[in-house]
């Protein structure tokens, strides 16, 4: 989407070095690759209008959260 470049520029300026790496399959019931923040969309992921969901990945080795999942509410996604 056109929103990511501006957000990434701000994050990099703050010292967080992120990049958009492409498209990969997302399974909301399991973790993606380590150090990936996956983005997908669902209709009302929390069952309530107006809410999206972001979660860390808790199933990494040694209990380390090294990734996560953002589930946009498709009611507000225009991409």
Rosetta blueprint (number, residue, H / E / L):
1 X L
2 X L
3 X H
4 X H
5 X H
6 X H
7 X H
8 X H
9 X H
10 X H
11 X H
12 X H
13 X H
14 X L
15 X L
16 X L
17 X L
18 X L
19 X L
20 X L
21 X L
22 X L
23 X L
24 X L
25 X L
26 X L
27 X L
28 X L
29 X L
30 X L
31 X L
32 X L
33 X L
34 X L
35 X L
36 X E
37 X E
38 X E
39 X E
40 X E
41 X E
42 X E
43 X L
44 X L
45 X L
46 X L
47 X L
48 X L
49 X L
50 X L
51 X L
52 X L
53 X E
54 X E
55 X E
56 X E
57 X L
58 X L
59 X L
60 X L
61 X H
62 X H
63 X H
64 X L
65 X L
66 X L
67 X E
68 X E
69 X E
70 X E
71 X E
72 X E
73 X E
74 X L
75 X L
76 X L
77 X L
78 X L
79 X L
